[in-house]
Amino acid sequence: MTSVFCGIDWATDHHDIALLDETGTLLAKLRIDDNPAGLTQLLDLLARHGDNPNDPIPVSIETSHGLLVACLRATGRPIYVINPLTAARYRDRYALSRKKSDHLDAKVLAHILRTDPAEHRPLPADSHLAQAVTVLARAQQDAVWDRVQNSNRLRSHLREYFPAFLTVFRNFREGLASPVCRALLAAAPTPTQAAQLTRPQLRAILKKAGRQREITGEVERLHALLREPQMHQPPLVEQAMGTKTLALLRQFNAACASADELEAAVVDAFTAHEDAEIITSFPGLGHLTGARVLAELGDDHTRFITARTLKAYAGSAPITRSSGRKTTVLARHIKNQRLACAGYIWAFAALTASPGARAHYDRRRAAEERHVAAQRNLFNRLLGCLHHCLTHHIPYDEQTAFPDTA
């Protein structure tokens, strides 16, 4: 069992290292650059203090990303990621004056590992494929959020001078992200230009956007709607707003393309993983949502010993605050936000894909729970089933998951 503990205060271009023994005595301190030479210095320092493949020195650091963490993970040593807020609380134990320095932060991180290792978890031993799915799934989720943000910005701008355009595509499932919508807006960014579009021009726009069926009817609908009377900005102002619309549209198109490309990449990586078949056997979990779930859970099935810890991590389990005679049960706010977001989509889709899930949700609603609370409870139930299936390598079974379904 190791008796040396390493704390690393991470920064953009350099890192501070502190090594402590089991009594808390400082053994060594070092500042390294964020480059191969710095990594070599760190590994040499650890080796001089007893580091070896059979008994590696554990490391605590405040980030789980970056090349330094990746290289340290490759050595097979335990790496504990400490939340910066947690580290700030520990700092007061060692510096009542509230002084702060990079070296002190490194020492504090080493002390955390020395005194409370059981209160923190090392990085899971996920496979490289699972780590790749994590990178792609998070990037795709970010791209979707960027797409929504760009869509809202474009929608808000159109309301100022071209609100009629929004009514044209009000019933489209994809909204402004529809290829037809974006192609038409690129061809006619102002109401004056839109009203001048002829039927042949509208037909060409629809075909260019990929429309293949019911083109004639859609041409007539657009031709009539775009010519309806509406209020106008002054001509010069309208033209300026149309120019701004084209600029916003280019950003929106880039966001849509990024989201689509990343979706294809993450689905390809996810389907190659051995857990994909089990995950997609669950009602409401397709390849994209399943990839997001796998990205946050990883494939180290020892990471969550019980389903209870997984539910707390996802934020689906409530938190209880008890003091004296007063007990309060509240929704958990400290959680993995990405997993919670995927869980909301998962639970909502499961309502139509699983009779048991629907019955469970209806019972919660009948007990006067709000929609969000009932859906979170359903997500909590499904997470427990997922933990069981992944741990035992078995697919989802509706009767086992919801045996009380009538």
C-alpha positions in Angstrom: 0.0 0.0 0.0 1.4 3.3 -1.0 2.4 5.9 1.6 3.0 8.8 -0.7 0.3 11.0 -2.1 0.6 13.4 -5.1 -1.4 16.6 -5.6 -1.4 18.5 -8.8 -2.6 22.1 -9.2 -3.5 22.3 -12.8 -3.1 25.5 -14.9 -3.1 26.3 -18.6 0.7 26.4 -19.2 2.2 24.9 -16.1 1.3 22.6 -13.1 2.4 22.7 -9.5 3.2 19.3 -7.9 3.3 18.4 -4.1 4.2 15.0 -2.7 3.2 14.2 0.9 3.9 11.2 3.1 1.3 9.5 5.3 2.0 11.9 8.2 1.4 14.9 6.0 5.1 15.9 5.7 6.0 17.6 2.4 8.4 15.3 0.6 8.9 17.3 -2.6 7.4 20.2 -4.6 7.9 21.0 -8.3 6.5 23.2 -11.0 6.5 21.7 -14.5 5.5 23.0 -17.9 2.6 21.6 -19.8 4.8 19.7 -22.4 6.6 16.3 -22.7 9.6 17.5 -20.7 7.3 18.5 -17.8 5.6 15.1 -17.9 9.0 13.4 -17.8 10.0 15.5 -14.8 6.8 14.5 -13.0 7.3 10.8 -13.7 10.9 10.9 -12.6 9.9 12.7 -9.3 7.3 10.0 -8.6 9.8 7.2 -9.4 12.3 8.7 -6.9 9.7 8.4 -4.2 8.8 4.8 -4.8 6.4 4.8 -7.7 6.3 1.5 -9.5 3.8 -0.4 -11.7 2.7 -2.7 -8.8 2.2 0.2 -6.4 1.7 3.4 -8.3 1.4 6.7 -6.4 -2.1 8.0 -6.6 -2.7 11.5 -7.9 -5.4 14.1 -7.1 -6.2 16.9 -9.6 -9.1 19.3 -10.2 -9.8 18.4 -13.8 -10.5 15.2 -15.7 -9.5 16.6 -19.1 -6.3 17.4 -20.9 -3.2 15.7 -22.1 -1.6 15.5 -18.6 -4.5 13.5 -17.2 -4.6 11.3 -20.3 -0.9 10.5 -20.0 -1.2 9.8 -16.3 -4.2 7.5 -16.9 -2.0 5.6 -19.4 0.4 4.7 -16.5 -2.4 2.9 -14.8 -2.3 4.9 -11.6 -5.4 6.0 -9.6 -6.4 9.5 -10.5 -8.9 11.3 -8.2 -10.7 14.3 -9.7 -11.5 16.7 -6.9 -14.3 19.3 -7.4 -12.8 22.8 -7.1 -15.5 23.7 -4.6 -14.5 20.8 -2.4 -10.9 21.8 -2.6 -11.8 25.3 -1.5 -13.5 23.9 1.6 -10.5 21.8 2.5 -8.1 24.8 2.0 -9.6 26.5 5.1 -8.3 23.5 7.2 -4.7 24.3 6.3 -4.8 28.1 5.9 -7.1 30.0 8.3 -5.8 33.3 7.0 -7.4 32.3 3.6 -4.1 32.8 1.8 -3.9 31.1 -1.6 -1.1 30.0 -3.9 -0.5 27.3 -6.5 1.8 25.4 -4.2 -0.7 25.5 -1.4 -3.4 24.2 -3.7 -1.3 21.3 -4.7 -0.6 20.5 -1.0 -4.3 20.7 -0.2 -5.1 18.2 -3.0 -2.5 15.8 -1.7 -3.9 16.2 1.8 -7.4 15.3 0.5 -6.1 12.1 -0.9 -4.1 11.4 2.3 -7.0 11.9 4.8 -10.2 11.2 2.9 -9.6 8.8 0.0 -12.8 6.9 0.7 -14.9 10.0 0.2 -13.7 10.4 -3.4 -13.7 8.2 -6.4 -10.9 7.6 -8.9 -11.5 8.1 -12.6 -13.2 5.0 -14.0 -11.2 2.6 -16.1 -13.3 3.2 -19.3 -12.2 1.7 -22.6 -10.8 3.9 -25.3 -13.9 3.3 -27.3 -16.1 4.5 -24.5 -13.9 7.6 -24.1 -14.3 8.3 -27.8 -18.1 8.0 -27.5 -18.0 10.4 -24.6 -16.1 13.0 -26.6 -18.4 12.7 -29.6 -21.6 12.5 -27.7 -20.8 15.6 -25.6 -19.7 17.5 -28.7 -22.9 16.6 -30.5 -25.0 17.6 -27.5 -23.1 21.0 -27.4 -23.8 21.3 -31.2 -27.5 20.8 -30.6 -27.5 23.4 -27.9 -25.6 25.8 -30.2 -28.2 25.1 -32.9 -31.1 25.9 -30.6 -29.3 29.1 -29.5 -28.8 30.2 -33.1 -32.3 29.3 -34.0 -33.7 31.4 -31.1 -31.5 34.3 -32.2 -32.7 34.1 -35.8 -36.3 33.7 -34.7 -36.1 36.8 -32.5 -34.6 38.8 -35.3 -37.3 37.7 -37.8 -40.0 38.8 -35.4 -38.7 42.4 -35.7 -39.4 42.7 -39.4 -40.6 39.4 -41.0 -43.0 37.7 -38.5 -45.1 36.3 -41.4 -42.2 34.0 -42.3 -42.5 32.3 -38.9 -46.1 31.4 -39.5 -45.2 29.8 -42.8 -43.2 27.1 -41.0 -45.1 27.0 -37.7 -46.3 23.4 -38.2 -42.9 22.1 -39.4 -41.4 19.5 -36.9 -37.9 20.9 -37.4 -39.0 24.5 -37.3 -36.4 26.9 -38.6 -33.9 24.0 -38.9 -36.0 22.6 -41.8 -33.9 22.5 -45.0 -36.9 24.1 -46.9 -37.1 26.9 -44.4 -33.4 27.7 -44.5 -33.3 27.5 -48.3 -36.3 29.8 -48.7 -34.9 32.3 -46.2 -31.5 32.3 -48.1 -33.3 33.1 -51.3 -35.6 35.8 -49.9 -34.5 37.2 -46.6 -37.0 40.1 -46.6 -40.8 40.2 -46.9 -40.5 42.3 -50.1 -38.3 39.7 -51.8 -40.4 36.8 -50.5 -43.6 38.3 -52.0 -41.9 38.6 -55.4 -41.0 34.8 -55.6 -42.8 33.1 -58.4 -44.2 29.6 -58.5 -41.3 28.2 -60.6 -38.8 29.8 -58.2 -40.6 28.3 -55.2 -40.6 24.9 -56.9 -36.9 25.2 -57.5 -36.2 26.1 -53.9 -38.2 23.1 -52.6 -36.4 20.7 -54.9 -33.0 22.2 -53.9 -33.9 21.7 -50.3 -34.6 18.0 -50.9 -38.5 18.1 -51.1 -39.7 15.2 -53.2 -43.5 14.8 -52.5 -46.5 17.1 -52.6 -44.4 19.9 -54.1 -47.3 21.5 -56.1 -49.5 21.8 -53.0 -46.7 23.3 -51.0 -45.8 25.7 -53.7 -49.4 27.0 -53.7 -49.4 27.3 -49.9 -46.2 29.2 -49.8 -47.1 31.4 -52.7 -50.3 32.5 -51.0 -48.9 33.0 -47.5 -45.9 35.0 -48.6 -48.2 37.5 -50.4 -50.5 38.1 -47.5 -50.6 41.8 -46.4 -48.2 42.6 -43.5 -46.5 45.5 -41.8 -43.1 46.6 -43.2 -40.0 48.3 -41.9 -38.7 51.3 -44.0 -37.1 49.9 -47.1 -33.5 50.7 -46.1 -34.0 49.3 -42.6 -35.7 46.2 -44.1 -32.8 45.6 -46.4 -30.3 46.0 -43.6 -32.2 43.5 -41.5 -32.2 41.1 -44.4 -28.4 41.4 -44.6 -28.2 40.6 -40.9 -30.6 37.6 -41.4 -28.2 36.2 -44.0 -25.3 36.5 -41.6 -27.3 34.8 -38.8 -28.4 32.1 -41.3 -24.8 31.2 -42.1 -24.1 30.7 -38.5 -27.3 28.6 -38.1 -26.4 26.5 -41.2 -23.0 25.8 -39.7 -24.6 24.7 -36.4 -27.0 22.4 -38.2 -24.3 20.9 -40.3 -22.1 20.3 -37.2 -24.9 18.7 -35.3 -25.7 16.3 -38.2 -22.1 15.4 -38.8 -21.4 14.7 -35.1 -24.6 12.7 -34.8 -23.5 10.3 -37.6 -20.1 10.0 -36.0 -21.4 9.3 -32.5 -23.9 6.7 -33.8 -21.1 4.9 -35.6 -18.9 4.8 -32.5 -21.8 3.8 -30.2 -23.0 0.9 -32.4 -19.4 -0.5 -32.3 -19.5 -0.8 -28.5 -20.5 -4.0 -26.8 -23.0 -2.3 -24.4 -24.9 -0.7 -27.3 -27.2 -3.7 -27.7 -28.2 -3.8 -24.0 -28.7 0.0 -23.9 -30.9 0.2 -27.0 -33.0 -2.7 -25.8 -34.6 -0.3 -23.3 -37.8 1.5 -24.5 -37.2 5.1 -25.4 -33.4 4.7 -26.0 -32.3 5.0 -29.6 -28.8 5.2 -30.8 -28.3 8.9 -30.2 -29.8 9.1 -26.7 -28.2 5.7 -25.9 -24.8 7.1 -26.9 -25.4 10.1 -24.5 -26.2 7.7 -21.7 -23.1 5.5 -22.4 -21.0 8.7 -22.6 -21.8 9.7 -19.1 -21.9 6.2 -17.5 -18.8 4.8 -19.2 -18.2 1.1 -19.6 -16.4 0.5 -16.2 -19.3 -1.4 -14.5 -17.5 -1.3 -11.2 -17.8 2.5 -11.1 -21.3 2.5 -9.6 -21.4 -0.3 -7.0 -25.1 0.0 -6.5 -28.0 1.5 -8.5 -28.5 4.0 -5.7 -25.1 5.7 -6.4 -26.0 5.8 -10.1 -29.3 7.4 -9.4 -27.7 10.0 -7.2 -25.1 10.8 -9.9 -27.9 11.2 -12.5 -29.9 13.4 -10.1 -33.0 11.2 -10.4 -33.0 10.2 -6.7 -34.4 12.8 -4.3 -32.3 14.2 -1.5 -33.5 14.2 2.1 -32.8 16.9 4.6 -33.6 16.0 8.2 -33.1 18.0 11.4 -35.0 17.3 14.6 -38.6 16.7 13.8 -38.4 18.3 10.4 -37.8 16.2 7.3 -37.8 17.6 3.8 -37.5 15.7 0.5 -36.2 17.8 -2.4 -35.1 17.3 -6.0 -31.4 16.9 -6.4 -29.7 19.9 -8.1 -26.0 18.7 -7.9 -25.9 16.1 -10.6 -24.6 15.2 -14.0 -26.5 17.7 -16.1 -25.8 15.9 -19.4 -27.1 12.6 -18.1 -30.2 14.3 -16.5 -30.9 16.0 -19.9 -30.7 12.6 -21.7 -32.8 11.0 -19.0 -35.6 13.5 -19.6 -35.7 12.6 -23.3 -35.5 8.9 -22.4 -38.3 8.9 -20.0 -40.5 11.0 -22.3 -40.0 8.6 -25.2 -40.6 5.6 -22.9 -44.1 6.7 -22.3 -45.2 5.6 -25.7 -42.7 2.8 -26.1 -43.4 0.9 -22.9 -46.9 0.1 -21.4 -45.2 -0.5 -18.0 -43.5 2.9 -18.1 -46.8 4.6 -19.1 -48.7 2.9 -16.2 -45.9 3.9 -13.8 -46.1 7.5 -14.9 -49.9 7.5 -14.7 -49.8 6.2 -11.1 -47.4 9.0 -10.1 -49.6 11.6 -11.8 -52.7 10.1 -10.0 -50.9 10.7 -6.7 -50.9 14.4 -7.6 -47.3 14.6 -8.7 -46.4 17.2 -11.2 -45.3 16.1 -14.7 -41.6 16.8 -14.1 -41.6 14.9 -10.8 -43.4 11.9 -12.3 -41.1 11.8 -15.3 -38.0 12.1 -13.0 -39.4 9.2 -10.9 -39.8 7.1 -14.1 -36.2 7.9 -15.1 -35.1 6.8 -11.7 -36.9 3.5 -12.1 -35.4 2.9 -15.6 -31.9 3.8 -14.4 -32.1 1.0 -11.8 -33.1 -1.4 -14.5 -30.2 -0.2 -16.7 -27.7 -0.7 -13.8 -29.0 -4.3 -13.3 -28.8 -5.1 -17.0 -25.4 -3.7 -17.6 -24.0 -5.4 -14.4 -25.4 -8.8 -15.4 -25.0 -8.4 -19.2 -28.6 -9.1 -20.0 -31.1 -7.1 -22.2 -34.2 -5.3 -21.0 -37.3 -7.3 -20.2 -40.6 -5.5 -19.8 -42.2 -8.0 -17.5 -39.2 -7.9 -15.1 -39.0 -4.1 -15.1 -42.7 -3.5 -14.5 -44.2 -6.7 -13.1 -47.2 -4.9 -11.6 -48.5 -3.7 -15.1 -52.0 -4.8 -15.6 
